[in-house]
Amino acid sequence: MCPGMDESARWNAQLDVLRFIGESTDDYLFLCDYRKGRLYFSGNISRRYAILEDGREYCTVEDWCGLVYEKDLPALREDLERLRLGKQTEHNMEYRVVDRSGSRVWVSCRGRCKFDENGVPTVMVGRVSDTALERKVDPLTGAFNSAKLTEDMRAILQSGSPSFLLLLGVDNLRNINIRHGREYGNQVLRQVADILEELSASSLKIYRLNGDCFAVNVPCAAQADVQLLYDQLRERLHQCCTLSAGAVAYHGHHIDDSSLLYEYAEEALDKAKRSGKDTLAFFPRRTMKKSWSPSNCRRSWPGIFRTDLPAFPYSISPRSAPAATVSSARRPCCAIPRLPGAPFHRRSSSLSWSRPA
């Protein structure tokens, strides 16, 4: 900026740059003036969201917060307060806002603050994107999809936080679709997602994986907390449908592979369905610790492993698992865990795993 420009002229020049850059992106760029309490946006954000009405040039942060879905608002306010107090310099959150049609839309919001010599924020510049998460959201229910689940599972494993992965399957969804029609079945799926949303804490994320299957990452250390969530969900849905569920703990063992952890949860879900459905099964920790290591496989089935065989390519493809398929890895065959009742099928020098029917 030119040294001789006054503050008002410099500010208008910054807004011109913001709007100019905003014309080249589908995101909404924003500039927040902390001193005057003004929030400026680039682009035609008012077309989709009820903000900047009557041709207004700016709004307030409170105006924006008024669009945020109520369950996501406390976390947003907490983050904004940390920025105001100078406890952090960057804003990076995913939350939902309500558009003009009343639909909840996931947005990714990122920004960075500039502070004065006293550590007080003067301005924040960033962007709001309602397209960045589109590929990670299920269009039917508004829940996240398997791609986002895989991403979040890896983050939880890296953090080491006590948590459970809970998989939920709508029982007999195919029969529901045949008897009442697919649109009724879709309504059932949306109702499951909505009630999960109501029962879950604001920090929980709901995922729809495919067909009849949902997932929730439950941040707790005790099975009783997972059981309570399942019982509440089961009670709320008893007139609509029944649910089978399987859960596995992230903590208490040394697994760092999200796809393997998902297989364990899926095995627990299969056990619940084989037990008559409408129940919750936990994958036992002792099985994780003892049954799946290559050394225990050798001790349990001596004589069936040969160590003089050359390595060969293989792929493990759990049906409906969200994690990326492991392919073209060259390892000895004894390194591949075999789940109970899940036979290996040889096809063109490859191994694949299929869950029992």
C-alpha positions as MATLAB code, in Angstrom:
seq = 'MCPGMDESARWNAQLDVLRFIGESTDDYLFLCDYRKGRLYFSGNISRRYAILEDGREYCTVEDWCGLVYEKDLPALREDLERLRLGKQTEHNMEYRVVDRSGSRVWVSCRGRCKFDENGVPTVMVGRVSDTALERKVDPLTGAFNSAKLTEDMRAILQSGSPSFLLLLGVDNLRNINIRHGREYGNQVLRQVADILEELSASSLKIYRLNGDCFAVNVPCAAQADVQLLYDQLRERLHQCCTLSAGAVAYHGHHIDDSSLLYEYAEEALDKAKRSGKDTLAFFPRRTMKKSWSPSNCRRSWPGIFRTDLPAFPYSISPRSAPAATVSSARRPCCAIPRLPGAPFHRRSSSLSWSRPA';
ca = [
       0.000    0.000    0.000;
       1.102    3.603   -0.614;
       2.620    5.244    2.482;
       0.493    8.373    2.008;
      -2.858    6.558    2.057;
      -5.076    7.088    5.072;
      -6.551    4.156    7.010;
      -9.891    4.260    5.200;
      -8.244    4.238    1.778;
      -5.952    1.353    2.749;
      -8.912   -0.637    4.019;
     -10.890   -0.073    0.821;
      -7.880   -1.126   -1.228;
      -7.640   -4.357    0.767;
     -11.323   -5.051    0.150;
     -10.868   -4.445   -3.563;
      -8.060   -7.009   -3.622;
     -10.192   -9.477   -1.636;
     -13.095   -9.155   -4.060;
     -10.826   -9.337   -7.097;
      -9.236  -12.602   -5.918;
     -12.661  -13.898   -4.895;
     -13.813  -13.757   -8.515;
     -11.389  -16.574   -9.374;
     -12.624  -19.107   -6.799;
     -15.834  -20.847   -5.749;
     -14.930  -20.227   -2.113;
     -16.029  -17.164   -0.165;
     -13.052  -15.098    0.961;
     -13.567  -13.061    4.105;
     -11.915  -10.239    5.989;
     -12.812   -9.604    9.619;
     -12.129   -6.167   11.111;
     -11.869   -6.816   14.846;
     -11.690   -3.125   15.759;
     -14.957   -2.195   14.076;
     -16.630   -5.582   14.446;
     -17.215   -5.927   10.716;
     -17.082   -9.071    8.597;
     -16.704   -8.711    4.825;
     -17.222  -11.469    2.238;
     -16.292  -11.767   -1.408;
     -18.603  -13.298   -3.977;
     -22.366  -13.672   -3.908;
     -22.634  -15.442   -0.564;
     -26.091  -13.921   -0.029;
     -27.512  -16.021   -2.874;
     -27.245  -19.224   -0.839;
     -27.158  -17.931    2.730;
     -29.363  -15.389    4.493;
     -26.616  -12.865    5.116;
     -25.663   -9.422    3.731;
     -29.329   -8.718    3.088;
     -30.548   -5.584    1.288;
     -27.211   -5.080   -0.431;
     -25.250   -4.591    2.791;
     -21.481   -4.480    2.342;
     -20.623   -6.162    5.629;
     -22.158   -8.054    8.548;
     -21.043   -8.984   12.054;
     -19.529  -12.195   13.389;
     -22.773  -12.679   15.320;
     -24.710  -12.495   12.053;
     -22.573  -15.329   10.704;
     -22.930  -17.338   13.917;
     -26.685  -17.030   13.478;
     -26.402  -19.280   10.404;
     -24.369  -21.977   12.164;
     -26.119  -25.219   13.108;
     -26.813  -25.109   16.842;
     -24.886  -28.284   17.698;
     -21.744  -26.933   16.024;
     -22.013  -23.409   17.430;
     -20.408  -23.957   20.885;
     -17.178  -25.291   19.352;
     -17.065  -22.374   16.899;
     -17.585  -19.808   19.653;
     -14.843  -21.402   21.736;
     -12.396  -21.217   18.825;
     -13.280  -17.585   18.054;
     -12.805  -16.669   21.716;
      -9.314  -18.181   21.691;
      -8.509  -16.044   18.664;
      -9.843  -12.914   20.369;
      -7.696  -13.572   23.448;
      -4.600  -14.163   21.322;
      -4.268  -17.801   22.439;
      -4.025  -18.938   18.826;
      -3.292  -17.302   15.501;
      -5.106  -19.586   13.060;
      -8.738  -20.609   12.608;
      -9.340  -24.003   10.990;
     -12.718  -25.657   11.546;
     -15.360  -27.770    9.851;
     -18.956  -27.073   10.852;
     -22.451  -26.782    9.413;
     -24.410  -23.718    8.389;
     -28.062  -23.553    7.379;
     -28.747  -22.308    3.849;
     -31.839  -20.506    2.550;
     -33.638  -23.801    1.899;
     -33.145  -24.900    5.509;
     -30.573  -27.571    4.620;
     -27.478  -28.065    6.749;
     -24.321  -27.569    4.679;
     -20.849  -28.619    5.795;
     -18.290  -25.848    5.356;
     -14.559  -25.674    5.839;
     -13.477  -22.370    7.365;
      -9.834  -21.301    7.564;
      -8.273  -17.978    8.487;
      -5.245  -16.305   10.005;
      -5.106  -13.345   12.397;
      -2.853  -10.327   12.461;
      -2.100   -8.855   15.903;
      -0.954   -5.449   17.116;
       2.047   -4.814   19.369;
      -0.072   -5.671   22.428;
      -1.110   -9.072   21.099;
      -4.649   -7.939   20.302;
      -6.103   -9.238   16.990;
      -6.781   -6.479   14.474;
      -7.816   -8.408   11.371;
      -8.380  -11.966   10.183;
      -8.269  -13.011    6.531;
      -9.447  -16.412    5.300;
     -11.964  -18.376    3.300;
     -15.200  -20.278    3.778;
     -15.698  -23.227    1.412;
     -18.949  -25.143    0.992;
     -17.424  -27.309   -1.763;
     -14.260  -28.585   -0.055;
     -16.177  -31.257    1.879;
     -18.648  -32.265   -0.843;
     -16.754  -35.424   -1.749;
     -16.705  -36.431    1.930;
     -20.438  -36.065    2.606;
     -23.230  -38.555    1.882;
     -25.839  -36.681   -0.204;
     -28.788  -38.696    1.148;
     -28.316  -38.200    4.889;
     -25.860  -35.300    5.148;
     -23.548  -37.497    7.229;
     -19.888  -37.873    6.364;
     -18.902  -40.791    4.120;
     -16.253  -43.507    4.217;
     -13.487  -41.251    2.874;
     -13.897  -38.925    5.855;
     -14.141  -41.869    8.271;
     -10.802  -43.226    7.047;
      -9.218  -39.801    7.510;
     -10.612  -39.379   11.018;
      -9.725  -42.932   12.093;
      -6.095  -42.302   11.222;
      -6.143  -39.067   13.214;
      -7.581  -40.833   16.287;
      -4.997  -43.620   16.067;
      -2.203  -41.058   15.860;
      -3.550  -39.092   18.825;
      -3.917  -42.165   21.048;
      -7.157  -40.792   22.523;
      -9.442  -43.358   24.218;
     -12.231  -43.986   21.700;
     -14.460  -46.655   20.207;
     -15.440  -47.218   16.589;
     -19.141  -48.101   16.513;
     -20.640  -49.610   13.353;
     -24.429  -49.725   13.002;
     -26.412  -51.711   10.442;
     -30.129  -51.232    9.743;
     -31.599  -54.729    9.978;
     -33.489  -56.079    6.966;
     -33.233  -52.856    4.954;
     -33.677  -54.799    1.724;
     -36.983  -56.219    2.954;
     -38.061  -52.721    4.027;
     -37.347  -51.431    0.523;
     -39.240  -54.311   -1.100;
     -42.273  -53.992    1.180;
     -42.581  -50.202    1.389;
     -40.536  -48.862   -1.517;
     -37.051  -47.415   -1.790;
     -38.119  -43.888   -0.872;
     -39.484  -45.187    2.446;
     -36.179  -46.989    2.983;
     -34.350  -43.730    2.317;
     -36.539  -42.026    4.919;
     -35.518  -44.709    7.416;
     -31.836  -44.015    6.685;
     -32.343  -40.271    7.093;
     -34.183  -40.853   10.374;
     -31.340  -43.017   11.702;
     -28.860  -40.262   10.827;
     -31.032  -37.552   12.417;
     -31.542  -39.454   15.675;
     -27.854  -40.335   15.831;
     -27.200  -36.621   15.454;
     -29.611  -35.777   18.276;
     -28.167  -38.347   20.677;
     -24.522  -37.679   19.942;
     -22.435  -34.996   21.588;
     -21.622  -31.954   19.472;
     -18.046  -33.176   18.977;
     -19.146  -36.494   17.437;
     -19.258  -37.031   13.699;
     -21.738  -39.349   12.000;
     -20.775  -41.375    8.933;
     -22.869  -43.284    6.428;
     -20.669  -45.869    4.759;
     -22.887  -47.628    2.221;
     -26.274  -49.280    2.052;
     -27.516  -49.861    5.587;
     -24.295  -49.109    7.477;
     -23.445  -46.115    9.694;
     -20.437  -45.386   11.886;
     -19.684  -43.185   14.884;
     -16.364  -42.476   16.575;
     -17.237  -42.381   20.276;
     -14.624  -40.598   22.449;
     -14.759  -42.643   25.648;
     -12.747  -45.267   27.497;
     -15.574  -47.502   28.760;
     -17.752  -49.974   26.863;
     -20.671  -48.894   29.045;
     -20.732  -45.472   27.350;
     -20.969  -47.082   23.914;
     -23.672  -49.447   25.183;
     -25.646  -46.474   26.535;
     -25.523  -44.666   23.186;
     -26.649  -47.819   21.376;
     -29.496  -48.477   23.844;
     -30.777  -44.912   23.483;
     -30.666  -45.146   19.692;
     -32.371  -48.532   19.746;
     -35.161  -47.169   21.948;
     -35.761  -44.142   19.734;
     -35.964  -46.250   16.560;
     -37.905  -49.278   17.814;
     -41.067  -48.291   15.924;
     -39.154  -47.632   12.730;
     -36.485  -50.335   12.466;
     -33.994  -52.379   14.457;
     -30.228  -51.967   14.465;
     -27.375  -54.398   14.850;
     -24.063  -52.943   15.994;
     -20.411  -53.822   16.426;
     -17.776  -51.875   18.337;
     -14.021  -51.999   18.792;
     -11.720  -49.911   20.991;
      -9.010  -47.750   19.486;
      -7.085  -47.854   22.749;
      -5.683  -50.670   24.858;
      -3.628  -52.283   22.107;
      -0.946  -51.374   19.600;
      -2.845  -51.373   16.312;
      -1.969  -48.443   14.058;
      -3.741  -49.657   10.905;
      -7.171  -48.089   10.390;
      -8.238  -50.726    7.855;
      -7.450  -53.551   10.292;
      -9.352  -51.804   13.078;
     -12.327  -51.399   10.759;
     -12.234  -55.144    9.998;
     -12.455  -55.851   13.717;
     -15.508  -53.598   14.076;
     -17.071  -55.216   11.022;
     -16.464  -58.667   12.497;
     -18.224  -57.570   15.691;
     -21.153  -56.292   13.608;
     -21.335  -59.634   11.798;
     -21.405  -61.399   15.145;
     -24.348  -59.239   16.251;
     -26.264  -60.108   13.070;
     -25.487  -63.818   13.437;
     -26.735  -63.649   17.043;
     -30.228  -62.705   15.952;
     -29.748  -59.002   15.133;
     -31.019  -56.051   17.177;
     -28.023  -56.228   19.515;
     -24.537  -54.806   20.102;
     -21.359  -56.914   20.063;
     -17.863  -55.825   21.078;
     -14.706  -57.157   19.470;
     -12.701  -58.654   22.370;
      -9.365  -57.045   23.156;
      -7.756  -60.368   23.960;
      -8.393  -61.441   20.377;
      -6.561  -58.377   19.135;
      -3.615  -59.038   21.375;
      -3.223  -62.765   20.771;
      -4.869  -64.002   17.628;
      -3.680  -61.821   14.798;
       0.095  -61.504   15.128;
       2.153  -63.597   12.680;
       4.140  -65.167   15.536;
       0.942  -66.367   17.243;
      -0.291  -67.718   13.925;
       2.867  -69.821   13.666;
       2.461  -71.113   17.223;
      -1.248  -71.840   16.767;
      -0.923  -73.696   13.453;
       2.602  -75.172   13.344;
       3.609  -76.727   10.093;
       1.221  -74.807    7.833;
       3.575  -71.870    7.211;
       6.607  -72.144    4.983;
       9.330  -69.541    5.210;
      11.214  -70.662    2.105;
       8.524  -69.460   -0.310;
       9.226  -66.378   -2.440;
       7.234  -63.225   -1.746;
       4.230  -62.603   -3.961;
       1.816  -59.716   -4.548;
      -1.534  -59.753   -2.785;
      -4.438  -57.471   -1.983;
      -6.778  -57.420    1.005;
     -10.257  -56.136    0.117;
     -12.723  -56.204    3.040;
     -16.232  -55.831    1.679;
     -17.645  -52.360    2.438;
     -14.530  -51.309    4.373;
     -13.865  -47.594    3.934;
     -10.108  -47.742    4.163;
      -7.921  -47.835    1.099;
      -7.148  -51.277   -0.300;
      -3.627  -52.532    0.266;
      -2.293  -53.693   -3.059;
       0.895  -54.904   -4.677;
       2.619  -55.312   -1.318;
       5.366  -57.888   -1.233;
       5.289  -59.737    2.067;
       5.451  -63.363    3.170;
       2.012  -64.960    3.308;
       2.169  -65.536    7.058;
       1.910  -61.777    7.573;
      -1.700  -61.786    6.381;
      -4.227  -62.184    9.250;
      -7.199  -64.438    8.632;
     -10.429  -63.552   10.400;
     -12.611  -66.381   11.769;
     -14.919  -67.768    9.103;
     -13.365  -65.594    6.391;
     -11.627  -67.872    3.857;
      -8.973  -66.704    1.470;
      -9.744  -66.938   -2.253;
      -6.920  -67.344   -4.711;
      -7.286  -65.414   -7.941;
      -4.365  -64.679  -10.250;
      -1.724  -64.919   -7.542;
      -3.684  -62.607   -5.236;
      -5.449  -62.994   -1.924;
      -8.755  -61.364   -1.045;
     -10.900  -61.545    2.062;
     -14.678  -61.688    2.058;
     -16.860  -61.357    5.107;
     -19.188  -64.299    5.929;
     -22.755  -63.918    4.637;
];
